[in-house]
Amino acid sequence: MNELVSTINGIIWSPALIVLCLGVGLYFSLRSRFLQVRHVREMTRLMFEGKSSEQGVSSFQALTMTLAGRVGTGNIAGVATAITFGGPGAVFWMWAVAFLGASSAFVESTLGQVYKEQIAREYRGGPAFYIEKGLGMKWYALTFAFATILATGLLLPGVQANSIAEGLQTAIGIDRNVTAALLAIALGFIIFGGVKRIATFAEVIVPFMALGYIIVACVIIFLHIEQLPGVMKLIFSSAFGLDAGFGAIVGMAIQWGVKRGVYSNEAGQGTGPHASSAAEVSHPAKQGLVQGFSVYVDTLFVCSATAFMLLITGQYNVEGPNGAAMYTGVQGVAGGPGYVQVALEHVMPGFGAIFVAVALLFFAFTTIVAYYYIAETNIAYIDRHARHPWLKFALKVAIIAATVYGTVKTADLAWALGDIGVGLMAWLNLVAIILLRNVAFKCLRDYEAQKKLGKDPQFDPLALGIVNAHYWEQRVADSKRSSAKDVDLTSRVTE
């Protein structure tokens, strides 16, 4: 089983996907004149704009739902794994894929808003929707939907659950079977409550957990501030093969940095558009910009916090391609959350291991909840006319079972299965957003033009030559009818 999974993983995560992730992000950055730099202030402003409605959630709720999926075990265990197999230089390539990926996140999330639909009084959207409507390729859309249900409903939850179990077992000795039972009960309570409960849960938990983790990391960095320049030098020299110790694995640094970067921030993978499509906004570019900022929060803030804690304390290991030890800072600990627990315990005895276990519990659990929402959205796409209501119930049971299974299985198998899921979605979505790029950039230009005139941007797809954006077409038509009634009423009053 392990050998078969490793073979499939190697095919999906070939150098071609690495080049595609970086290349698409670079192209979108150049095409948008680096919107991720130009619009940082606008991104932060838009996060707190807008309110939820009966059909949709607020921009901030959509952001936290996306971050719930992005900020997970990849920010702790994933960073540790990237350093183990790619050396300290992998951290730089995680930063690179995050910076370039912010533009990819803008494109895919804007497209999600453009082609969203209202299904059963809720906004739904994502790659399956924009592939069918924007490209007119229903077979491709169905392929993505099934791949996403497989990935987020069955393959990826196990990675998160496994890290929770490992962290709790290391810190306080909780048996994996007990963890599995508790996770199943808590997950069932949240996902049987619907999208509103998911949004409310994410809105409360995600900012709290991310901020707390970053604060602890900042304390550790401050206590070892004299080592920070040396750590930065090590990261950059290792990333470009200039370090005497890690220069020989620069290729692995790129591969693992990009792989774990994409796994963590999910830019271009196609998960972000699902939550961003649920937002109640007046223009698709608004939520696209907000989602671009979410990549920064995930990788430049949370992943960097983990990396600095490991590298400053020296509590990490690096293995060469042949498995030989290149650097050993931790004895008897497998690559993963254990490194981070040892690093914090080294600085804060009696607190570090437990803190990481609790952080993992919140990070990973909210990610599993977000995975359910993504899988459910693709179920809704496939069954838009609700002919098979049992499908959602079956998904709930399946994701709870996958979570329990991942909790008790080995970490290596869980991560390999998760990587297959991420890679499949990334291949399918990246090709789609390349083909649909002009729609997203029309939205960006329209948004910027309206802002320049001092307006609150409103979206009219037909005015931009964008077709099949049915929700927005109906919204514009309703607005015009409402305006006509107001004019008619005013004229009657005047008479």
N, C-alpha and C positions, 0 to 999 in steps of 0.2 A: 504493500500500500504506500509506504513512505517513498519508495523508489519511483513508483508511477507518478505520485504527486510532484516529486522533485523534477521529473522529466517534463511534465506539463508546465510547471512553473518556469523552467529554463527556456521553454519555447515562447511562452507569453512574454516573459520579461527579458527578451533578447535585447541587444544593444539598439535595435531599431526603435523600440518603445522609449528607451532613454533619450535617444536623439529626438524623437517625435515630441515628447513632453517639453524638453528644453527649447526645441525649434519653434513649436507653436507658440509658446509663451513669449519668445523673443520677437517673433513676427507680429503678434498682437500688440506687444509693447511698442514696437516701432510704428505700427499702423495707427495706434491711438495716441501717438506722441507721449508715451509713458504716462497714461492717465493715472497710474498708481502713485505717481509723484505729484502731478499737477493738481489732482483732485483730493488730496488727503484731507484737507480742511472740510471739503464738501462731504466726503465720506463720513466723517465724524458727526457733522451736523445732521445728516440724513438719518443716522441711526436712531435718533430720538424724535423724528418727525412722523406724523401720522398716527392714526388710532386703529384699533381693531374694529371689525364689523361682524355681523352675523355670518357672513360668508368667508371673511378672511381675518388674518392676524395682523398686528402692527409690524412695522419695519423692524423694531427692536426684538419682538417675539420671533419673527422670521430669522433674524440674525442669531439669536440664542439657540433656536432649533438647529440652524446650520452648524453653529459652534458645538452643539451637543454631539453632532456627528463627527466633527473634525477634532475637537479636543477629547482625546481618548487615550487608550493605552499606547498609541503610537507616539504620544508626547513624552512618555516615560520609558516604557520598554522598547519602543521603536527607536528612540534616540540611542539608547544603550546598545541595541543590536547593531545599529549603523556604525557606531564607533568600534565595536568589537570586530566587525568584518571589513570595515573601510578605513579605520584609523581616525584620528582627530580631524583630518581633512574632509571627512564625510559631512561634518557640520557645515562647512562653507557651501557645499553643494546642496544641502537642505535649504540654506538661506537663498541660494541662487534660484532654485526651483520655486521657492515661495515668492520672491520678488517678481520673477517673470510670470509666475502662475496667477498673480493677482489680476493680470489682464485677461487671462483665460477664464478666471472666475467671473469677471465682469461680463464677458461675452456669453458664457453659458447661462448665467443667471438672468441676464437681460432677455435672452431668447426664451427662457422659461416663462418670464412674465408676458412676453409678446403673444405667445401661443397657448396661454393657459385657458382652462375651461372652468365652468361652474358645474360641479357634479354633486347631486344630493345636498345642495345648499352650502357647499364648500368649494373653495378655489383649489384646483388641482393642475399641476403642470410638471414638466420635466423633459428630459431628452426624448422620450418616446413620443410625447405630444409634438415637440418641434421638429422631430424627424418626419413624422407623418404629414404635418401641415406645411412645414417649410420646404421639405424636399419631395413630398408626395410619394414617399417610399414606405408603405405600410408594413411590408415584410421586414424591412430594416428596423422600423419602430418596434415591431413585435419581438424581433431578435433582442433588441436592447432591453425591452421590458422583461422578457424571460431571464436574460442574463443577470439583470439587476435583482429580480426576485430570488434567483439562485444565490447571488453573492450576498445581498444584505439580509435575506431571510434565513439562509442556511450556513453559508461559509464564514462570513465575517463575525457574527455574534460570538462564536467560539473563541476567537482571539481575545476579545475583550473579557469574556467570562474567565478564561484561563488565567489572565493576568490578575484579575481580582482574587481568584482562589490562591494563586501563588503568593501574592502580597500579604493576604491575611494569614496564610499558613506560616510564612516566614516570620511575620511580626508577632502574632499572638497564638499561633498553633491551632487555628480553627481548621477542622477536618474539611476536605474538599466536598464531601457529600452534604455536609451541613450548609456550606456556602451555596451549593447548587440548589438546595431546597429553598433557602431564603431568597435567592435571586429569582427563582421561578414564581414565588408568591408576589414579590414586589413588582416584577415585570408584568404579571397578569393584571394586577390592580391598575397600573398606568395605561397599558395598551387597550384594555377593555373600556377605557373611559373616553376614547375618541381624540380627535386632533386638538380640541380645545384644552383638554387636560394635559396632553403632551406639551402644548405651547406654554401653558401656565407653569408646569413642572420645570421646563427648560429655562424659562424666564427667571425663576427664582434661584435654581441650583447653579447654572453655568457661570454667571458672573461671580458668584460667591466662591466657587471652587477654583476658578482660574486665578482670581485676584489673590486668594490665600496662598496658592502654590507659588506665584511669582514673588510675593512678599518674603516668604521663607527663603527662596533662592537668592533674593537681593541681600538678605541678612548674611547668608553664607558667603556671597561674593564680597560683601563689605568686610567681613572678618578676615578675608584672604586677599584684600585688594591689591597688595603688592605683587601677587602672582598673576593678576589679570593680563598685564602686557605680555608676559611670557606665554600665556595660554592663547591669546590672540595670534601671536607670532607662530605658534605651533599649528593652529588651525589653518592659517593661510599658507604656510610653507608646505604642510602636508597635502593641502588641496592641489598644489601645482607641482608636486614631486621634488620640492627643494629641500625637504627635511632628510637628514642623513638616516634616521631610523625608519621613517614611514614613506620615503620617496618611492620605494619599489612597488607600492600598492596604490599608486595614484588612480589607476583604472578602477580598482575596487572602491576607492573613495567616491568616485563619480557615480558608479553603479549603485552603491548602497545609499549614498546621500540622496540621489534622485528617487530611488525606490521608496525609501522611508519618508522622504519629503512628500511625495505624492500620496503615500498611504496616510500620512498625518494630515496634510492640509487639503487633500482631495481636489485641488484645483485642476480642472479639466477632466476629472474622473466621471462627472455627471451626477454626483450626489447633491451638491449644493442647489441646483435649480429646483429640486423638489420642494424644499422649504421656502425658497425665495419666491416661488410662484404663488404661495399661499398669502403673501403680503398684500395689504390693501394700500395701493399707491396710485398716484395720478399719471405716472410715466414709468415705463419699464426700466429706463436707465437709472432711476433712483435706487431701485433694489439691486441693480447690477453693481453700482458703486458701493453700496453697503456690503455686499458679499465680497467684493474685492478687498475690503478692509478686514474681513474675517480671516483671510489667509495670513495677514500680518499678525493678528492676535494669536493664531494657532502656532505658527512656526517661528516668527521673529521674537515673540514674547515667551510662550510656554515651552516650546522645544529648546530655545536658547537657554532658558532657565535650567532645564535638565542638563544640557551639555556643559554649561559652566560649572554646575555643581560637581559633575563627574570629573572634569578635566582639572579644576582647581584643587580638588582633594586628592587627585591621583587614583581614585578608587574605580578603576576600569581595567579591562584587558583588551589586547589587540591580537588577533590571530591572522597569520598569513594565509594565502590561497591554499596551501597544502596542509593547513591545520596547525602548523608550528607556531609556538608562542613568540610574538614580536615584542610584547610588553605585558607584564603581569603586575597589576596593582592590587588584585583581589584574588585570594586563594579559595578554591572550593565553591565558587559561586558561578552559576551558569549565566550567560548573557541574557539580560532582560531586566525586570524591575528590581531584582536582587542587588544589582550594582548600585542603583540609586538609593536603596534602603541602607546599604553598607556606607555609602558616601555620607548620607545625613546622620546616620548613627555615629559615624566617626567624629562628626562635628558636634552633634547634639545627642549624647548618649541617653538612652531611655525614651527618646522622643522621635528620633529620625525614622526608624523602621515603621513605627505605628503611623506616623504622619503620611508617609508614602503609601502605606496600605489603605488609609482612609481616602487619600487623594485618588488613588487608583479606583477605589470603589465608586466614587462619585463620577470621575472622568469616564470610566468604562461603562458604567451602568447607563448614564445618559446617552452614551453612544449607541448602546443596544436599543434604547427607546427610539432614537433617531433612525436607526436601521429599519425598525418596524415601520415607521411612518413612510420611509422611502419605498419599502416593499409594498406597503398598502396602496400607495399612490399608483404604482405600476399595475397592481391588481385592479384598481379603479379604472385605469386606462384600458385594460383588456376587457373588462366587464362594465363598460360605461352605462349600459342600460339595465344594470342590476338584475340580470337574468339568473345569476348564480350567487345568491347571497351567502352561501356556505363557504365561498372561496376565502373571504376575510377571516372567518372563524378558523378555517384550516390553516391559514397563515399564522394566526395567533398561536395555535397549538404547535406549529412547526418551529417558530422562532423560540418559543419557550423550551422545546425539546433540544434545539440546537445549542441554546445557552447552557442547559444542563450537561449536554454531551461535552461541550468545550471545556466546561469547568473541571471535569475529571480526566480529560485526555492529556497527552503530553504537549508541551508548548511548541515543539518543533513542528508537529503535524498541524496544530491549530494555525500557526503563522503561515505555513506553506499553503494551506487551503485558503486563508485570508488573502494572501498575495495573488492567488489565481483569480479570486473574485474581483479584486481591485484592478488587475491587469486587463481582464475581459472588458470591464466597463470603460476603462480608459481608452482602449483601442477603438471601441465603437463610438464613444462620445467625441473623442478628439477629431476623428474623421468628419463627423457630423458638423461640429462647430466650425471647422475649416470651410466646409461647403456653404455654411449659413452666415459666415462672418460679415457679409455686406449688410445684412439686416441689423445686426447689433451695432455696427458703426454708423448706420443711418440714424438709429436711435440716439447714439451718443452725440452726433452732430446736431440733431434736432434739439436735444436737451440743452446743449451748450448755447445754441442760437437763442432759444427762449430765455435762458438765464441771462444772457447778455442784454436782452431787452427789458430785464427787470421783472419778468413774469414768473409765476409758479408753473413750471412746464406741465402741459397737458398733452396726452398722446392721441394722435389721429393717424391710424395706420394707412388708410387709403390716401391721405395727403402725401405720404412718404412713398407710395407705391408698394406698400406691404400688403399682401393678400392673405386670406385664411386666418387672420387674427380676429376671429368671430366675437370673442368676448369684448374686445375693444371697439369693434365696429358697432356692436349693439349699444355699448356705453356712449359712444359719440352720438348715435341716433337718438338715444333717450335724452341726452343733454340738449340736443337741438330742439326736440319736441317740447321739452320743459321751457327752454328759452322762448320758443314761439308762443306758448301759452301765457308766459309772463308778459310778453309784448302785447298780446291780444287783450289780456286783462287790463293792462295799463291804458291801452287805447280806449277801452270801454269806460273806464273810470273817468278819463279825460273828457269823453263825449258827454 
